[in-house]
Amino acid sequence: MQDSHSGESLLFLTDEQLRQGIEAMFFAYRGFTADPDRILAGMAYGRAHHRAVHFIARAPGTTVNNLLAILGVTKQSLNRVLRTLVEDGLVEAKIGRTDKRERNLFLTDEGAALERKLSDAQRARMRRAFRDAGPEAVSGFRQVLEAMMDSDQRRRYQALREGSK
C-alpha cells in the first residue's frame, strides 16, 4: 500500500537537503545564463530579449499572444522587447494570413545568427554537464524539471517538444 505522502516518503529529503537543491538551482541558473548575458551585454539586450529570440526560433511564425503565454510577461513588457528586436532587424512581424489582427513573428537571418550564438553557448555548457553527470542523471534531471512546472507550463513545454520532432 502506498503512503499518502508518496513523493516525500520515497525520497526522505530533509529541509536542509531541499535548501541545498534550491541553492544549487540558483547557482546553476547563473551559470546557464552567464554566457548569453555576456553576449547580450555588448548589444544592450537582456534576458527578455534572449527568451523572445529563443522561442521565436523554436516556433517560427508564432503569434505575439502565444509568445505572451509562453513567457508569462505583460503585453507592455513584451512589446518593448519586440519593438527593439524589430527595429534592430533581428525579428520580423508579419500580418496574420487568416486573422489580420495577429502578428506572426520570425527571426531574420541576423536574428537566427544571434540565436545560434546564444544557444550554442548554452548547449556547450549543458553538454559538458550532462556528459559529466551521466545518462541516468540526464533523464532524472528532465523528470525533476518537468515535475516542477505548473500544469499549463508543462503543456506548453510538451507542445514545443512535439513541434520540434
C-alpha positions in Angstrom: 0.0 0.0 0.0 1.3 3.4 -1.0 1.8 6.1 1.6 -0.3 9.3 1.3 3.0 11.3 1.2 4.3 9.1 -1.7 6.8 11.6 -3.2 8.3 12.7 0.1 8.3 9.3 1.7 10.3 7.9 -1.3 12.9 10.5 -1.2 13.4 11.1 2.5 14.8 14.6 1.9 15.4 16.9 4.8 14.7 20.6 4.7 18.4 21.2 4.6 18.8 18.9 1.6 16.0 20.8 -0.2 17.6 24.1 0.7 20.8 22.8 -0.9 18.9 21.8 -4.0 17.3 25.3 -4.2 20.7 26.9 -3.9 22.2 24.6 -6.5 19.5 25.7 -8.9 20.2 29.4 -8.2 23.9 28.9 -8.9 23.3 26.6 -11.9 20.9 29.2 -13.4 23.6 31.9 -13.0 26.0 29.6 -14.9 23.4 28.8 -17.5 22.7 32.4 -18.2 26.2 33.8 -17.9 27.5 33.1 -21.4 24.4 34.6 -23.1 24.4 37.5 -20.7 27.9 38.4 -21.8 27.0 38.2 -25.5 23.9 40.3 -25.0 25.5 42.9 -22.8 27.5 44.2 -25.7 24.3 44.7 -27.6 22.3 46.4 -24.8 19.9 43.4 -24.7 18.9 41.4 -21.7 17.4 38.0 -20.8 13.9 39.0 -22.0 15.4 39.6 -25.5 17.1 36.2 -25.3 13.9 34.4 -24.3 11.9 36.1 -27.1 14.5 35.2 -29.7 14.8 31.6 -28.4 11.0 30.9 -28.5 10.6 32.6 -31.9 13.4 30.4 -33.2 11.7 27.3 -31.7 8.3 28.1 -33.3 8.7 30.4 -36.4 5.5 32.2 -37.1 4.4 32.1 -33.5 1.9 34.9 -32.6 2.5 37.6 -30.1 -0.3 36.2 -28.0 1.4 32.8 -27.9 4.7 34.3 -27.0 3.0 36.2 -24.2 1.6 33.0 -22.9 4.9 31.1 -23.1 7.0 33.9 -21.5 4.4 34.9 -18.9 5.2 38.6 -19.2 2.9 41.6 -19.6 2.0 42.8 -23.1 3.7 46.1 -22.4 6.9 44.4 -21.5 6.9 42.1 -24.5 6.0 44.9 -26.8 9.1 46.9 -25.6 11.3 43.8 -26.3 9.8 43.1 -29.7 10.0 46.7 -30.8 13.7 46.7 -30.1 14.3 43.4 -31.9 12.2 44.5 -34.9 13.9 47.9 -35.1 17.3 46.3 -34.9 16.5 43.9 -37.7 16.5 40.7 -35.7 12.8 39.9 -35.8 10.2 40.4 -38.5 6.5 40.7 -37.6 4.1 39.7 -40.4 0.4 40.3 -40.5 -1.5 37.0 -40.0 -2.9 35.3 -43.1 -6.3 34.4 -41.7 -6.6 37.0 -38.9 -5.2 40.4 -39.9 -5.1 41.4 -36.2 -2.4 38.8 -35.5 1.3 39.4 -35.9 3.4 36.3 -36.7 7.0 36.5 -35.6 10.0 35.3 -37.5 13.7 35.7 -37.0 15.6 37.4 -39.7 18.9 35.9 -40.8 20.7 38.2 -38.4 18.3 37.2 -35.6 18.9 33.5 -36.4 22.6 34.0 -36.2 22.3 35.7 -32.8 20.0 32.9 -31.6 22.6 30.3 -32.7 25.4 32.1 -30.9 23.4 32.3 -27.7 22.1 28.7 -27.8 25.5 27.3 -28.9 27.0 28.6 -25.6 24.2 27.1 -23.5 24.3 23.8 -25.4 28.0 23.5 -24.8 27.5 24.1 -21.1 24.7 21.6 -20.9 26.5 19.0 -23.0 29.5 19.2 -20.6 27.3 18.9 -17.5 25.2 16.0 -19.0 28.4 14.2 -20.1 29.9 14.6 -16.6 26.7 13.5 -14.8 25.9 10.5 -17.0 22.8 9.2 -18.8 20.7 8.4 -15.7 21.2 11.9 -14.4 20.1 13.4 -17.6 16.8 11.6 -17.5 16.3 12.3 -13.9 17.1 16.0 -14.3 14.5 16.3 -17.0 11.9 14.5 -14.9 12.6 16.8 -11.9 12.3 19.9 -14.1 9.0 18.7 -15.7 7.6 17.9 -12.2 8.4 21.4 -11.0 6.4 23.0 -13.9 2.9 24.1 -13.4 0.5 22.1 -15.5 -0.1 24.8 -18.1 3.7 25.4 -18.4 4.2 21.6 -18.8 1.6 21.5 -21.6 3.3 24.4 -23.4 6.7 22.7 -22.9 5.5 19.4 -24.2 3.8 21.1 -27.2 7.1 22.8 -28.1 8.9 19.4 -27.8 6.3 17.7 -30.0 6.6 20.6 -32.6 10.4 20.1 -32.9 10.2 16.4 -33.7 
